[in-house]
Amino acid sequence: MYKRCSIALLGGFVMTFATLGASTVQDSQHVTKLLSEAKTLAFQLKEDASIMESFTRSNVSAQGHLEAIALVKEHVNALGRVADKLKDERSSASPWQKTAIDRIEPFLDELGGYTSAAIEHVTGVRNHTLAEYNDYLEANVDYSSDLAAMIENFVNYGKARQRMDRLGGRLEISQAK
């Protein structure tokens, strides 16, 4: 009786793993590459935003502020273009990749708003108080730091999944994805 129960139980596990493996969606390599590109841009944006925010504690010319905000704007826009490509590829993405894609846009919306407000202040289009301007720069640092960390975590998760899948393949283990 023990042998029959063990064989039936083992058969149930095999069937469960086979079913899980057959119903999973593979990671899109194109989305993986775009997420890596987004990660690089997000870290550049974070660095630029940090440098610009540091200007609030030093005597930097208006021209210096203009040049710094231009770099921040350039990286926000570049990241937005990558996010648009990611949205276009969403249908071919795996579930975790779809989650990453969905979480990027709210950060970009906030960054775009704070960057626009900072540009308005620096160019004189709209007069904000110095405290408001400093708040915009600090918000850009916070949002860009959080965005860079989030994208990095998703990229690292994808890499870890790939390593586990390769190891599972070498061990001939059906992986639930």
Secondary structure, 3 states (H helix, E strand, C coil): CHHHHHHHHHHHHHHHHHHHHHCCCCCCHHHHHHHHHHHHHHHHHHHHHHHHHHHHHCCCCHHHHHHHHHHHHHHHHHHHHHHHHHHHCHHHCCHHHHHHHHHHHHHHHHHHHHHHHHHHHHHCCCCCCHHHHHHHHHHHHHHHHHHHHHHHHHHHHHHHHHHHHHHHHHCCCCCCC
